[in-house]
């Protein structure tokens, strides 16, 4: 686990997310909000470079359009990426 301070490699994290999105995948991300660190799915990148992330809260869909800002304010976060095996 990397420390959440000024040394966190945020640019590298954003590059990883961009790479995954370009390959057609989504990225699982924890975002620090008032109620803790809920899990979101990074769905797309906007033309201005921001990430749009979604989550569910009961029957409500949460849409975050300032994902990068939240990650920067938190001095980083964790993400999960995945790969698939051919034939599965």
PDB file with one MODEL, atoms N, CA, C and O in Angstrom:
MODEL        1
ATOM      1  N   UNK A   1       0.852  -1.180   0.000  1.00  0.00           N
ATOM      2  CA  UNK A   1       0.000   0.000   0.000  1.00  0.00           C
ATOM      3  C   UNK A   1       0.893   1.237   0.000  1.00  0.00           C
ATOM      4  O   UNK A   1       1.814   1.353   0.809  1.00  0.00           O
ATOM      5  N   UNK A   2       0.614   2.135  -0.897  1.00  0.00           N
ATOM      6  CA  UNK A   2       1.382   3.373  -0.984  1.00  0.00           C
ATOM      7  C   UNK A   2       0.836   4.403  -0.004  1.00  0.00           C
ATOM      8  O   UNK A   2      -0.371   4.455   0.232  1.00  0.00           O
ATOM      9  N   UNK A   3       1.716   5.224   0.567  1.00  0.00           N
ATOM     10  CA  UNK A   3       1.235   6.263   1.486  1.00  0.00           C
ATOM     11  C   UNK A   3       0.431   7.315   0.730  1.00  0.00           C
ATOM     12  O   UNK A   3       0.731   7.641  -0.418  1.00  0.00           O
ATOM     13  N   UNK A   4      -0.579   7.832   1.384  1.00  0.00           N
ATOM     14  CA  UNK A   4      -1.378   8.902   0.778  1.00  0.00           C
ATOM     15  C   UNK A   4      -0.796  10.235   1.225  1.00  0.00           C
ATOM     16  O   UNK A   4      -1.245  10.836   2.201  1.00  0.00           O
ATOM     17  N   UNK A   5       0.207  10.675   0.492  1.00  0.00           N
ATOM     18  CA  UNK A   5       0.839  11.960   0.760  1.00  0.00           C
ATOM     19  C   UNK A   5       1.334  12.532  -0.563  1.00  0.00           C
ATOM     20  O   UNK A   5       0.969  12.041  -1.631  1.00  0.00           O
ATOM     21  N   UNK A   6       2.160  13.563  -0.492  1.00  0.00           N
ATOM     22  CA  UNK A   6       2.624  14.239  -1.710  1.00  0.00           C
ATOM     23  C   UNK A   6       3.427  13.326  -2.633  1.00  0.00           C
ATOM     24  O   UNK A   6       3.591  13.635  -3.813  1.00  0.00           O
ATOM     25  N   UNK A   7       3.931  12.200  -2.109  1.00  0.00           N
ATOM     26  CA  UNK A   7       4.730  11.294  -2.944  1.00  0.00           C
ATOM     27  C   UNK A   7       3.878  10.263  -3.694  1.00  0.00           C
ATOM     28  O   UNK A   7       4.417   9.471  -4.466  1.00  0.00           O
ATOM     29  N   UNK A   8       2.565  10.260  -3.481  1.00  0.00           N
ATOM     30  CA  UNK A   8       1.709   9.290  -4.166  1.00  0.00           C
ATOM     31  C   UNK A   8       1.778   9.538  -5.677  1.00  0.00           C
ATOM     32  O   UNK A   8       1.663  10.682  -6.117  1.00  0.00           O
ATOM     33  N   UNK A   9       1.966   8.475  -6.479  1.00  0.00           N
ATOM     34  CA  UNK A   9       2.113   8.633  -7.935  1.00  0.00           C
ATOM     35  C   UNK A   9       0.770   8.814  -8.657  1.00  0.00           C
ATOM     36  O   UNK A   9       0.324   7.933  -9.392  1.00  0.00           O
ATOM     37  N   UNK A  10       0.141   9.962  -8.434  1.00  0.00           N
ATOM     38  CA  UNK A  10      -1.192  10.208  -8.998  1.00  0.00           C
ATOM     39  C   UNK A  10      -1.173  10.187 -10.525  1.00  0.00           C
ATOM     40  O   UNK A  10      -2.083   9.637 -11.144  1.00  0.00           O
ATOM     41  N   UNK A  11      -0.151  10.778 -11.136  1.00  0.00           N
ATOM     42  CA  UNK A  11      -0.094  10.791 -12.607  1.00  0.00           C
ATOM     43  C   UNK A  11      -0.044   9.377 -13.166  1.00  0.00           C
ATOM     44  O   UNK A  11      -0.698   9.075 -14.165  1.00  0.00           O
ATOM     45  N   UNK A  12       0.731   8.512 -12.525  1.00  0.00           N
ATOM     46  CA  UNK A  12       0.821   7.113 -12.954  1.00  0.00           C
ATOM     47  C   UNK A  12      -0.527   6.406 -12.785  1.00  0.00           C
ATOM     48  O   UNK A  12      -0.931   5.619 -13.640  1.00  0.00           O
ATOM     49  N   UNK A  13      -1.212   6.688 -11.690  1.00  0.00           N
ATOM     50  CA  UNK A  13      -2.536   6.113 -11.445  1.00  0.00           C
ATOM     51  C   UNK A  13      -3.502   6.531 -12.553  1.00  0.00           C
ATOM     52  O   UNK A  13      -4.225   5.697 -13.097  1.00  0.00           O
ATOM     53  N   UNK A  14      -3.513   7.818 -12.886  1.00  0.00           N
ATOM     54  CA  UNK A  14      -4.403   8.310 -13.937  1.00  0.00           C
ATOM     55  C   UNK A  14      -4.052   7.695 -15.293  1.00  0.00           C
ATOM     56  O   UNK A  14      -4.949   7.382 -16.076  1.00  0.00           O
ATOM     57  N   UNK A  15      -2.767   7.520 -15.579  1.00  0.00           N
ATOM     58  CA  UNK A  15      -2.354   6.887 -16.833  1.00  0.00           C
ATOM     59  C   UNK A  15      -2.848   5.443 -16.905  1.00  0.00           C
ATOM     60  O   UNK A  15      -3.275   4.983 -17.964  1.00  0.00           O
ATOM     61  N   UNK A  16      -2.788   4.735 -15.784  1.00  0.00           N
ATOM     62  CA  UNK A  16      -3.282   3.353 -15.747  1.00  0.00           C
ATOM     63  C   UNK A  16      -4.778   3.318 -16.030  1.00  0.00           C
ATOM     64  O   UNK A  16      -5.243   2.483 -16.806  1.00  0.00           O
ATOM     65  N   UNK A  17      -5.530   4.214 -15.409  1.00  0.00           N
ATOM     66  CA  UNK A  17      -6.977   4.265 -15.639  1.00  0.00           C
ATOM     67  C   UNK A  17      -7.261   4.575 -17.110  1.00  0.00           C
ATOM     68  O   UNK A  17      -8.113   3.933 -17.725  1.00  0.00           O
ATOM     69  N   UNK A  18      -6.559   5.546 -17.671  1.00  0.00           N
ATOM     70  CA  UNK A  18      -6.760   5.897 -19.082  1.00  0.00           C
ATOM     71  C   UNK A  18      -6.480   4.703 -19.992  1.00  0.00           C
ATOM     72  O   UNK A  18      -7.232   4.447 -20.933  1.00  0.00           O
ATOM     73  N   UNK A  19      -5.413   3.983 -19.718  1.00  0.00           N
ATOM     74  CA  UNK A  19      -5.052   2.803 -20.523  1.00  0.00           C
ATOM     75  C   UNK A  19      -6.152   1.747 -20.465  1.00  0.00           C
ATOM     76  O   UNK A  19      -6.525   1.181 -21.493  1.00  0.00           O
ATOM     77  N   UNK A  20      -6.665   1.483 -19.285  1.00  0.00           N
ATOM     78  CA  UNK A  20      -7.732   0.490 -19.128  1.00  0.00           C
ATOM     79  C   UNK A  20      -8.990   0.922 -19.881  1.00  0.00           C
ATOM     80  O   UNK A  20      -9.616   0.108 -20.560  1.00  0.00           O
ATOM     81  N   UNK A  21      -9.360   2.187 -19.764  1.00  0.00           N
ATOM     82  CA  UNK A  21     -10.547   2.680 -20.465  1.00  0.00           C
ATOM     83  C   UNK A  21     -10.374   2.592 -21.979  1.00  0.00           C
ATOM     84  O   UNK A  21     -11.307   2.216 -22.689  1.00  0.00           O
ATOM     85  N   UNK A  22      -9.188   2.936 -22.474  1.00  0.00           N
ATOM     86  CA  UNK A  22      -8.933   2.848 -23.925  1.00  0.00           C
ATOM     87  C   UNK A  22      -9.044   1.415 -24.428  1.00  0.00           C
ATOM     88  O   UNK A  22      -9.405   1.189 -25.582  1.00  0.00           O
ATOM     89  N   UNK A  23      -8.734   0.441 -23.563  1.00  0.00           N
ATOM     90  CA  UNK A  23      -8.816  -0.966 -23.982  1.00  0.00           C
ATOM     91  C   UNK A  23     -10.233  -1.520 -23.838  1.00  0.00           C
ATOM     92  O   UNK A  23     -10.460  -2.707 -24.073  1.00  0.00           O
ATOM     93  N   UNK A  24     -11.188  -0.666 -23.453  1.00  0.00           N
ATOM     94  CA  UNK A  24     -12.577  -1.090 -23.357  1.00  0.00           C
ATOM     95  C   UNK A  24     -12.981  -1.629 -22.003  1.00  0.00           C
ATOM     96  O   UNK A  24     -14.085  -2.151 -21.850  1.00  0.00           O
ATOM     97  N   UNK A  25     -12.110  -1.513 -21.020  1.00  0.00           N
ATOM     98  CA  UNK A  25     -12.411  -2.018 -19.679  1.00  0.00           C
ATOM     99  C   UNK A  25     -12.883  -0.889 -18.774  1.00  0.00           C
ATOM    100  O   UNK A  25     -12.716   0.290 -19.086  1.00  0.00           O
ATOM    101  N   UNK A  26     -13.463  -1.266 -17.672  1.00  0.00           N
ATOM    102  CA  UNK A  26     -13.817  -0.341 -16.605  1.00  0.00           C
ATOM    103  C   UNK A  26     -12.792  -0.519 -15.486  1.00  0.00           C
ATOM    104  O   UNK A  26     -12.055  -1.505 -15.474  1.00  0.00           O
ATOM    105  N   UNK A  27     -12.739   0.420 -14.554  1.00  0.00           N
ATOM    106  CA  UNK A  27     -11.804   0.358 -13.436  1.00  0.00           C
ATOM    107  C   UNK A  27     -12.590   0.541 -12.144  1.00  0.00           C
ATOM    108  O   UNK A  27     -13.433   1.432 -12.042  1.00  0.00           O
ATOM    109  N   UNK A  28     -12.310  -0.302 -11.167  1.00  0.00           N
ATOM    110  CA  UNK A  28     -12.918  -0.181  -9.843  1.00  0.00           C
ATOM    111  C   UNK A  28     -12.048   0.775  -9.033  1.00  0.00           C
ATOM    112  O   UNK A  28     -10.824   0.642  -9.020  1.00  0.00           O
ATOM    113  N   UNK A  29     -12.674   1.738  -8.359  1.00  0.00           N
ATOM    114  CA  UNK A  29     -11.923   2.752  -7.618  1.00  0.00           C
ATOM    115  C   UNK A  29     -12.631   3.085  -6.311  1.00  0.00           C
ATOM    116  O   UNK A  29     -13.860   3.108  -6.252  1.00  0.00           O
ATOM    117  N   UNK A  30     -11.855   3.342  -5.270  1.00  0.00           N
ATOM    118  CA  UNK A  30     -12.394   3.816  -3.992  1.00  0.00           C
ATOM    119  C   UNK A  30     -12.245   5.335  -3.975  1.00  0.00           C
ATOM    120  O   UNK A  30     -11.156   5.855  -4.218  1.00  0.00           O
ATOM    121  N   UNK A  31     -13.333   6.045  -3.689  1.00  0.00           N
ATOM    122  CA  UNK A  31     -13.304   7.506  -3.641  1.00  0.00           C
ATOM    123  C   UNK A  31     -13.675   7.982  -2.246  1.00  0.00           C
ATOM    124  O   UNK A  31     -14.679   7.548  -1.681  1.00  0.00           O
ATOM    125  N   UNK A  32     -12.865   8.872  -1.696  1.00  0.00           N
ATOM    126  CA  UNK A  32     -13.130   9.385  -0.354  1.00  0.00           C
ATOM    127  C   UNK A  32     -14.238  10.435  -0.419  1.00  0.00           C
ATOM    128  O   UNK A  32     -14.060  11.523  -0.966  1.00  0.00           O
ATOM    129  N   UNK A  33     -15.381  10.077   0.155  1.00  0.00           N
ATOM    130  CA  UNK A  33     -16.510  10.992   0.269  1.00  0.00           C
ATOM    131  C   UNK A  33     -16.813  11.180   1.748  1.00  0.00           C
ATOM    132  O   UNK A  33     -16.105  10.634   2.594  1.00  0.00           O
ATOM    133  N   UNK A  34     -17.847  11.940   2.073  1.00  0.00           N
ATOM    134  CA  UNK A  34     -18.150  12.221   3.479  1.00  0.00           C
ATOM    135  C   UNK A  34     -18.329  10.953   4.307  1.00  0.00           C
ATOM    136  O   UNK A  34     -17.904  10.900   5.461  1.00  0.00           O
ATOM    137  N   UNK A  35     -18.942   9.955   3.736  1.00  0.00           N
ATOM    138  CA  UNK A  35     -19.312   8.753   4.491  1.00  0.00           C
ATOM    139  C   UNK A  35     -18.255   7.660   4.436  1.00  0.00           C
ATOM    140  O   UNK A  35     -18.559   6.510   4.753  1.00  0.00           O
ATOM    141  N   UNK A  36     -17.025   7.976   4.046  1.00  0.00           N
ATOM    142  CA  UNK A  36     -15.998   6.942   4.001  1.00  0.00           C
ATOM    143  C   UNK A  36     -15.395   6.818   2.613  1.00  0.00           C
ATOM    144  O   UNK A  36     -15.170   7.812   1.923  1.00  0.00           O
ATOM    145  N   UNK A  37     -15.134   5.562   2.211  1.00  0.00           N
ATOM    146  CA  UNK A  37     -14.477   5.258   0.936  1.00  0.00           C
ATOM    147  C   UNK A  37     -15.345   4.310   0.113  1.00  0.00           C
ATOM    148  O   UNK A  37     -14.977   3.147  -0.050  1.00  0.00           O
ATOM    149  N   UNK A  38     -16.487   4.766  -0.411  1.00  0.00           N
ATOM    150  CA  UNK A  38     -17.316   3.873  -1.221  1.00  0.00           C
ATOM    151  C   UNK A  38     -16.620   3.492  -2.527  1.00  0.00           C
ATOM    152  O   UNK A  38     -15.721   4.185  -3.003  1.00  0.00           O
ATOM    153  N   UNK A  39     -17.060   2.383  -3.083  1.00  0.00           N
ATOM    154  CA  UNK A  39     -16.495   1.848  -4.313  1.00  0.00           C
ATOM    155  C   UNK A  39     -17.301   2.360  -5.514  1.00  0.00           C
ATOM    156  O   UNK A  39     -18.531   2.378  -5.493  1.00  0.00           O
ATOM    157  N   UNK A  40     -16.583   2.771  -6.548  1.00  0.00           N
ATOM    158  CA  UNK A  40     -17.184   3.262  -7.784  1.00  0.00           C
ATOM    159  C   UNK A  40     -16.597   2.499  -8.963  1.00  0.00           C
ATOM    160  O   UNK A  40     -15.564   1.840  -8.842  1.00  0.00           O
ATOM    161  N   UNK A  41     -17.264   2.595 -10.095  1.00  0.00           N
ATOM    162  CA  UNK A  41     -16.752   2.067 -11.355  1.00  0.00           C
ATOM    163  C   UNK A  41     -16.447   3.260 -12.250  1.00  0.00           C
ATOM    164  O   UNK A  41     -17.336   4.054 -12.560  1.00  0.00           O
ATOM    165  N   UNK A  42     -15.183   3.385 -12.665  1.00  0.00           N
ATOM    166  CA  UNK A  42     -14.825   4.429 -13.628  1.00  0.00           C
ATOM    167  C   UNK A  42     -15.306   3.944 -14.987  1.00  0.00           C
ATOM    168  O   UNK A  42     -14.844   2.923 -15.498  1.00  0.00           O
ATOM    169  N   UNK A  43     -16.237   4.686 -15.562  1.00  0.00           N
ATOM    170  CA  UNK A  43     -16.921   4.266 -16.783  1.00  0.00           C
ATOM    171  C   UNK A  43     -16.316   4.866 -18.052  1.00  0.00           C
ATOM    172  O   UNK A  43     -16.210   4.190 -19.075  1.00  0.00           O
ATOM    173  N   UNK A  44     -15.923   6.133 -17.979  1.00  0.00           N
ATOM    174  CA  UNK A  44     -15.417   6.784 -19.191  1.00  0.00           C
ATOM    175  C   UNK A  44     -14.582   7.998 -18.824  1.00  0.00           C
ATOM    176  O   UNK A  44     -14.555   8.447 -17.678  1.00  0.00           O
ATOM    177  N   UNK A  45     -13.900   8.515 -19.848  1.00  0.00           N
ATOM    178  CA  UNK A  45     -13.155   9.760 -19.721  1.00  0.00           C
ATOM    179  C   UNK A  45     -13.805  10.785 -20.634  1.00  0.00           C
ATOM    180  O   UNK A  45     -14.111  10.491 -21.790  1.00  0.00           O
ATOM    181  N   UNK A  46     -14.014  11.982 -20.120  1.00  0.00           N
ATOM    182  CA  UNK A  46     -14.651  13.039 -20.901  1.00  0.00           C
ATOM    183  C   UNK A  46     -13.632  13.676 -21.850  1.00  0.00           C
ATOM    184  O   UNK A  46     -12.429  13.476 -21.683  1.00  0.00           O
ATOM    185  N   UNK A  47     -14.097  14.439 -22.841  1.00  0.00           N
ATOM    186  CA  UNK A  47     -13.161  15.113 -23.753  1.00  0.00           C
ATOM    187  C   UNK A  47     -12.162  16.036 -23.036  1.00  0.00           C
ATOM    188  O   UNK A  47     -11.058  16.257 -23.533  1.00  0.00           O
ATOM    189  N   UNK A  48     -12.550  16.572 -21.869  1.00  0.00           N
ATOM    190  CA  UNK A  48     -11.622  17.441 -21.135  1.00  0.00           C
ATOM    191  C   UNK A  48     -10.695  16.657 -20.203  1.00  0.00           C
ATOM    192  O   UNK A  48      -9.922  17.258 -19.457  1.00  0.00           O
ATOM    193  N   UNK A  49     -10.764  15.315 -20.238  1.00  0.00           N
ATOM    194  CA  UNK A  49      -9.830  14.484 -19.484  1.00  0.00           C
ATOM    195  C   UNK A  49     -10.307  13.990 -18.136  1.00  0.00           C
ATOM    196  O   UNK A  49      -9.619  13.192 -17.500  1.00  0.00           O
ATOM    197  N   UNK A  50     -11.458  14.437 -17.684  1.00  0.00           N
ATOM    198  CA  UNK A  50     -11.979  14.003 -16.383  1.00  0.00           C
ATOM    199  C   UNK A  50     -12.584  12.609 -16.502  1.00  0.00           C
ATOM    200  O   UNK A  50     -13.027  12.207 -17.577  1.00  0.00           O
ATOM    201  N   UNK A  51     -12.599  11.877 -15.393  1.00  0.00           N
ATOM    202  CA  UNK A  51     -13.210  10.550 -15.352  1.00  0.00           C
ATOM    203  C   UNK A  51     -14.622  10.648 -14.785  1.00  0.00           C
ATOM    204  O   UNK A  51     -14.872  11.414 -13.855  1.00  0.00           O
ATOM    205  N   UNK A  52     -15.545   9.869 -15.349  1.00  0.00           N
ATOM    206  CA  UNK A  52     -16.914   9.770 -14.845  1.00  0.00           C
ATOM    207  C   UNK A  52     -17.051   8.407 -14.184  1.00  0.00           C
ATOM    208  O   UNK A  52     -16.769   7.377 -14.796  1.00  0.00           O
ATOM    209  N   UNK A  53     -17.491   8.411 -12.921  1.00  0.00           N
ATOM    210  CA  UNK A  53     -17.591   7.179 -12.131  1.00  0.00           C
ATOM    211  C   UNK A  53     -19.006   7.004 -11.610  1.00  0.00           C
ATOM    212  O   UNK A  53     -19.710   7.976 -11.334  1.00  0.00           O
ATOM    213  N   UNK A  54     -19.413   5.738 -11.479  1.00  0.00           N
ATOM    214  CA  UNK A  54     -20.760   5.396 -11.029  1.00  0.00           C
ATOM    215  C   UNK A  54     -20.706   4.469  -9.823  1.00  0.00           C
ATOM    216  O   UNK A  54     -19.771   3.685  -9.661  1.00  0.00           O
ATOM    217  N   UNK A  55     -21.736   4.578  -8.976  1.00  0.00           N
ATOM    218  CA  UNK A  55     -21.924   3.644  -7.873  1.00  0.00           C
ATOM    219  C   UNK A  55     -23.421   3.569  -7.588  1.00  0.00           C
ATOM    220  O   UNK A  55     -24.208   4.309  -8.177  1.00  0.00           O
ATOM    221  N   UNK A  56     -23.803   2.690  -6.700  1.00  0.00           N
ATOM    222  CA  UNK A  56     -25.207   2.560  -6.295  1.00  0.00           C
ATOM    223  C   UNK A  56     -25.317   2.796  -4.796  1.00  0.00           C
ATOM    224  O   UNK A  56     -24.451   2.384  -4.024  1.00  0.00           O
ATOM    225  N   UNK A  57     -26.382   3.457  -4.399  1.00  0.00           N
ATOM    226  CA  UNK A  57     -26.736   3.635  -2.997  1.00  0.00           C
ATOM    227  C   UNK A  57     -28.208   3.279  -2.904  1.00  0.00           C
ATOM    228  O   UNK A  57     -29.081   4.117  -3.128  1.00  0.00           O
ATOM    229  N   UNK A  58     -28.473   2.008  -2.567  1.00  0.00           N
ATOM    230  CA  UNK A  58     -29.839   1.515  -2.606  1.00  0.00           C
ATOM    231  C   UNK A  58     -30.339   1.558  -4.037  1.00  0.00           C
ATOM    232  O   UNK A  58     -29.714   0.994  -4.935  1.00  0.00           O
ATOM    233  N   UNK A  59     -31.458   2.222  -4.251  1.00  0.00           N
ATOM    234  CA  UNK A  59     -32.009   2.309  -5.604  1.00  0.00           C
ATOM    235  C   UNK A  59     -31.481   3.527  -6.371  1.00  0.00           C
ATOM    236  O   UNK A  59     -31.842   3.735  -7.530  1.00  0.00           O
ATOM    237  N   UNK A  60     -30.636   4.323  -5.732  1.00  0.00           N
ATOM    238  CA  UNK A  60     -30.104   5.534  -6.361  1.00  0.00           C
ATOM    239  C   UNK A  60     -28.774   5.260  -7.055  1.00  0.00           C
ATOM    240  O   UNK A  60     -27.911   4.566  -6.516  1.00  0.00           O
ATOM    241  N   UNK A  61     -28.620   5.804  -8.237  1.00  0.00           N
ATOM    242  CA  UNK A  61     -27.348   5.737  -8.952  1.00  0.00           C
ATOM    243  C   UNK A  61     -26.576   7.018  -8.668  1.00  0.00           C
ATOM    244  O   UNK A  61     -27.074   8.121  -8.895  1.00  0.00           O
ATOM    245  N   UNK A  62     -25.356   6.860  -8.169  1.00  0.00           N
ATOM    246  CA  UNK A  62     -24.488   8.001  -7.900  1.00  0.00           C
ATOM    247  C   UNK A  62     -23.577   8.208  -9.106  1.00  0.00           C
ATOM    248  O   UNK A  62     -22.967   7.257  -9.595  1.00  0.00           O
ATOM    249  N   UNK A  63     -23.484   9.426  -9.577  1.00  0.00           N
ATOM    250  CA  UNK A  63     -22.623   9.759 -10.709  1.00  0.00           C
ATOM    251  C   UNK A  63     -21.637  10.828 -10.243  1.00  0.00           C
ATOM    252  O   UNK A  63     -22.031  11.911  -9.811  1.00  0.00           O
ATOM    253  N   UNK A  64     -20.359  10.504 -10.338  1.00  0.00           N
ATOM    254  CA  UNK A  64     -19.300  11.437  -9.952  1.00  0.00           C
ATOM    255  C   UNK A  64     -18.599  11.891 -11.223  1.00  0.00           C
ATOM    256  O   UNK A  64     -18.065  11.075 -11.974  1.00  0.00           O
ATOM    257  N   UNK A  65     -18.605  13.178 -11.454  1.00  0.00           N
ATOM    258  CA  UNK A  65     -17.996  13.716 -12.673  1.00  0.00           C
ATOM    259  C   UNK A  65     -16.677  14.439 -12.400  1.00  0.00           C
ATOM    260  O   UNK A  65     -16.083  15.016 -13.311  1.00  0.00           O
ATOM    261  N   UNK A  66     -16.221  14.409 -11.149  1.00  0.00           N
ATOM    262  CA  UNK A  66     -14.948  15.041 -10.784  1.00  0.00           C
ATOM    263  C   UNK A  66     -14.051  14.037 -10.056  1.00  0.00           C
ATOM    264  O   UNK A  66     -13.476  14.345  -9.011  1.00  0.00           O
ATOM    265  N   UNK A  67     -13.942  12.847 -10.617  1.00  0.00           N
ATOM    266  CA  UNK A  67     -13.178  11.762 -10.005  1.00  0.00           C
ATOM    267  C   UNK A  67     -11.732  12.170  -9.755  1.00  0.00           C
ATOM    268  O   UNK A  67     -11.201  11.929  -8.671  1.00  0.00           O
ATOM    269  N   UNK A  68     -11.093  12.784 -10.739  1.00  0.00           N
ATOM    270  CA  UNK A  68      -9.687  13.177 -10.576  1.00  0.00           C
ATOM    271  C   UNK A  68      -9.515  14.156  -9.417  1.00  0.00           C
ATOM    272  O   UNK A  68      -8.576  14.033  -8.630  1.00  0.00           O
ATOM    273  N   UNK A  69     -10.407  15.110  -9.315  1.00  0.00           N
ATOM    274  CA  UNK A  69     -10.341  16.096  -8.232  1.00  0.00           C
ATOM    275  C   UNK A  69     -10.414  15.404  -6.871  1.00  0.00           C
ATOM    276  O   UNK A  69      -9.665  15.750  -5.957  1.00  0.00           O
ATOM    277  N   UNK A  70     -11.310  14.433  -6.735  1.00  0.00           N
ATOM    278  CA  UNK A  70     -11.459  13.711  -5.469  1.00  0.00           C
ATOM    279  C   UNK A  70     -10.196  12.926  -5.152  1.00  0.00           C
ATOM    280  O   UNK A  70      -9.743  12.918  -4.007  1.00  0.00           O
ATOM    281  N   UNK A  71      -9.620  12.263  -6.157  1.00  0.00           N
ATOM    282  CA  UNK A  71      -8.393  11.486  -5.943  1.00  0.00           C
ATOM    283  C   UNK A  71      -7.249  12.406  -5.531  1.00  0.00           C
ATOM    284  O   UNK A  71      -6.489  12.076  -4.621  1.00  0.00           O
ATOM    285  N   UNK A  72      -7.118  13.549  -6.186  1.00  0.00           N
ATOM    286  CA  UNK A  72      -6.054  14.497  -5.832  1.00  0.00           C
ATOM    287  C   UNK A  72      -6.238  15.023  -4.414  1.00  0.00           C
ATOM    288  O   UNK A  72      -5.270  15.118  -3.659  1.00  0.00           O
ATOM    289  N   UNK A  73      -7.460  15.362  -4.049  1.00  0.00           N
ATOM    290  CA  UNK A  73      -7.749  15.876  -2.709  1.00  0.00           C
ATOM    291  C   UNK A  73      -7.443  14.833  -1.639  1.00  0.00           C
ATOM    292  O   UNK A  73      -7.073  15.178  -0.516  1.00  0.00           O
ATOM    293  N   UNK A  74      -7.599  13.550  -1.992  1.00  0.00           N
ATOM    294  CA  UNK A  74      -7.357  12.444  -1.058  1.00  0.00           C
ATOM    295  C   UNK A  74      -5.896  12.004  -1.045  1.00  0.00           C
ATOM    296  O   UNK A  74      -5.531  11.102  -0.291  1.00  0.00           O
ATOM    297  N   UNK A  75      -5.059  12.627  -1.869  1.00  0.00           N
ATOM    298  CA  UNK A  75      -3.651  12.211  -2.021  1.00  0.00           C
ATOM    299  C   UNK A  75      -3.538  10.766  -2.463  1.00  0.00           C
ATOM    300  O   UNK A  75      -2.662  10.036  -1.999  1.00  0.00           O
ATOM    301  N   UNK A  76      -4.429  10.346  -3.369  1.00  0.00           N
ATOM    302  CA  UNK A  76      -4.358   9.001  -3.928  1.00  0.00           C
ATOM    303  C   UNK A  76      -5.518   8.123  -3.515  1.00  0.00           C
ATOM    304  O   UNK A  76      -6.394   8.533  -2.754  1.00  0.00           O
ATOM    305  N   UNK A  77      -5.506   6.903  -4.033  1.00  0.00           N
ATOM    306  CA  UNK A  77      -6.534   5.914  -3.727  1.00  0.00           C
ATOM    307  C   UNK A  77      -6.077   4.563  -4.241  1.00  0.00           C
ATOM    308  O   UNK A  77      -4.975   4.433  -4.774  1.00  0.00           O
ATOM    309  N   UNK A  78      -6.918   3.568  -4.083  1.00  0.00           N
ATOM    310  CA  UNK A  78      -6.656   2.247  -4.647  1.00  0.00           C
ATOM    311  C   UNK A  78      -7.586   2.023  -5.831  1.00  0.00           C
ATOM    312  O   UNK A  78      -8.722   2.496  -5.851  1.00  0.00           O
ATOM    313  N   UNK A  79      -7.072   1.288  -6.819  1.00  0.00           N
ATOM    314  CA  UNK A  79      -7.904   0.873  -7.940  1.00  0.00           C
ATOM    315  C   UNK A  79      -7.746  -0.624  -8.127  1.00  0.00           C
ATOM    316  O   UNK A  79      -6.790  -1.230  -7.645  1.00  0.00           O
ATOM    317  N   UNK A  80      -8.698  -1.205  -8.834  1.00  0.00           N
ATOM    318  CA  UNK A  80      -8.601  -2.609  -9.233  1.00  0.00           C
ATOM    319  C   UNK A  80      -8.807  -2.670 -10.737  1.00  0.00           C
ATOM    320  O   UNK A  80      -9.749  -2.091 -11.279  1.00  0.00           O
ATOM    321  N   UNK A  81      -7.904  -3.387 -11.397  1.00  0.00           N
ATOM    322  CA  UNK A  81      -8.037  -3.655 -12.822  1.00  0.00           C
ATOM    323  C   UNK A  81      -8.174  -5.161 -12.983  1.00  0.00           C
ATOM    324  O   UNK A  81      -8.010  -5.907 -12.018  1.00  0.00           O
ATOM    325  N   UNK A  82      -8.469  -5.605 -14.181  1.00  0.00           N
ATOM    326  CA  UNK A  82      -8.676  -7.039 -14.388  1.00  0.00           C
ATOM    327  C   UNK A  82      -8.224  -7.435 -15.778  1.00  0.00           C
ATOM    328  O   UNK A  82      -8.033  -6.592 -16.656  1.00  0.00           O
ATOM    329  N   UNK A  83      -8.057  -8.720 -15.957  1.00  0.00           N
ATOM    330  CA  UNK A  83      -7.785  -9.272 -17.281  1.00  0.00           C
ATOM    331  C   UNK A  83      -8.663 -10.498 -17.459  1.00  0.00           C
ATOM    332  O   UNK A  83      -9.108 -11.104 -16.485  1.00  0.00           O
ATOM    333  N   UNK A  84      -8.904 -10.851 -18.698  1.00  0.00           N
ATOM    334  CA  UNK A  84      -9.704 -12.036 -18.989  1.00  0.00           C
ATOM    335  C   UNK A  84      -8.860 -13.018 -19.781  1.00  0.00           C
ATOM    336  O   UNK A  84      -8.009 -12.626 -20.579  1.00  0.00           O
ATOM    337  N   UNK A  85      -9.103 -14.282 -19.551  1.00  0.00           N
ATOM    338  CA  UNK A  85      -8.395 -15.327 -20.286  1.00  0.00           C
ATOM    339  C   UNK A  85      -9.181 -15.682 -21.536  1.00  0.00           C
ATOM    340  O   UNK A  85     -10.409 -15.751 -21.491  1.00  0.00           O
ATOM    341  N   UNK A  86      -8.496 -15.910 -22.652  1.00  0.00           N
ATOM    342  CA  UNK A  86      -9.212 -16.323 -23.866  1.00  0.00           C
ATOM    343  C   UNK A  86      -9.991 -17.613 -23.615  1.00  0.00           C
ATOM    344  O   UNK A  86      -9.502 -18.525 -22.948  1.00  0.00           O
ATOM    345  N   UNK A  87     -11.175 -17.676 -24.145  1.00  0.00           N
ATOM    346  CA  UNK A  87     -11.978 -18.885 -24.017  1.00  0.00           C
ATOM    347  C   UNK A  87     -12.855 -18.939 -22.781  1.00  0.00           C
ATOM    348  O   UNK A  87     -13.569 -19.921 -22.576  1.00  0.00           O
ATOM    349  N   UNK A  88     -12.818 -17.910 -21.958  1.00  0.00           N
ATOM    350  CA  UNK A  88     -13.689 -17.916 -20.775  1.00  0.00           C
ATOM    351  C   UNK A  88     -14.988 -17.230 -21.055  1.00  0.00           C
ATOM    352  O   UNK A  88     -15.842 -17.142 -20.172  1.00  0.00           O
TER     353      UNK A  88
ENDMDL
END
